[in-house]
Amino acid sequence: MKQREVTILGQTYILGCPDGGEALLSAAVASVDREMSAIRDAGKVKARERMAVLAALNLAYQRADAQRSPPLAAASHAAPAGAEGAVAGQAGADAAIERLIRRIDTALGDDGHLL
C-alpha cells in the first residue's frame, strides 16, 4: 500500500492508497474538497469538523440518491417535469438541508468551536 499526500480545504493529509487505487483516491479527495469548499463558501458553517460532517452527509446522500434513481433509459420515458416542479423540488431540498444543519449544530453543540 502506498501513501499519498493530499490536500483538502487547504490542509494536507497523508493517506494510505492501495496499488492501482490512485485515480479513485484522487476522485474521492476532489469530491470531499469540493463539498467542503461549497459549505465553507456558503458562509453558514465555520468549524472544519462540521464542514467535514456535512460534506460526508452530502456525499452519502448523493450516492444513495444515485442508487435509488431509475436508470437513464427508464427516466427518458417519463413525462418531463416543468420548471415549477424543479423550483419546488429545489426549495424543498434547501429546507431539508437547513433542517439537517440545525440538527447537526444542536448535536455537536460547542464541539466545533474547539477547532
N, C-alpha and C positions, 0 to 999 in steps of 0.2 A: 504494500500500500504506500502510495506516495503522499507527501504533504504538499499542500498548495497554499500560497498566501493569497488571500482575497480581501477586498475592501467593501464594506457595507456601510453606507451612510457616513463615509469618511473615516471609519475605524477599521483597522487591519486585524484580520483573524488568520490563524494557521489551522487549516482543516485537513483531515485525512481524506484521501481520494483513492478509490480502488483503481487498479490499472484499467485503462480504457474508459474511465468514467469522467474524464476531464471536461468533455463537452456538456454532459448532464450537470456537473457541478457548476460550470460557468453559467449555464442557463438558470439554474436554481438561484445562484448568487445574484444574477441580474434581476430576477423576479422579486426577490426579497428586497434588494436595494431600491428597485422601482416603487414597490409598495410602501416601504418606509419613507422614501423621499416624498411621495404623494401625501402621506399622512403628515409629515413634518411641514410641507409646503402649505397645507390647508390651515396650519397655524392653531389648531384646536388642541393638540397634544404636544407637550414639551418633553416629557420624560422618555428617554430612549427605550426603557423597558416596556412602557405602554405602547410605544410605536411598534416594537417587535411583536407584542401580543396581538395588536390589531392587524399588523401585516400577516401574521400567521393565520389569523381567523379569516382574513380576506382571501388569502391563497387557498385555504382549505375549503371555503365556501365556493370559490370559483371551480375548484376541482370537483367537488360534489355536484355542483350545478351542471358541469360539463358531462358528468357521468349519467345524470338523470335526463338530460336533454335528448329529444328524439334525434335519430340520425338525420343528416342533412337531406337525404332523399325524401324521407317522410315529411320533413318540415317544408319542403318545397311544394307539397300538395295542399298544405294548409292555406286558409284564406289569409292574406296579408293583414297585419294589424294596422290600424290607422294611426296618424300622428298623435291623436288624443290618447289612444291606448298606450303608446310608448311614453308619453309625458306622464300619464298617471302611474305607469309602472315604475318610472324613474323616481317620482315623488314618493311612492310607497317604499322603494328601496332606500332612498335617502332617509326617510323617517325611521326605518328599521335600523339603519346604521347608527343614527343618532341615539336611539334607544340602547343599542348594544354598547356604544361608547360610554353612555351614562352608567350602565350596569357594570362595565369593566372598571370605570373610575371608582364606583362605590366599592366593588370587591377588592380593588388594590389599595384603597384608602390613601394613606400618605406614603406608601412604599415607593412610588415613583419619584418622590421628592428627594430621596436619598441619593440619587444618581447624579 
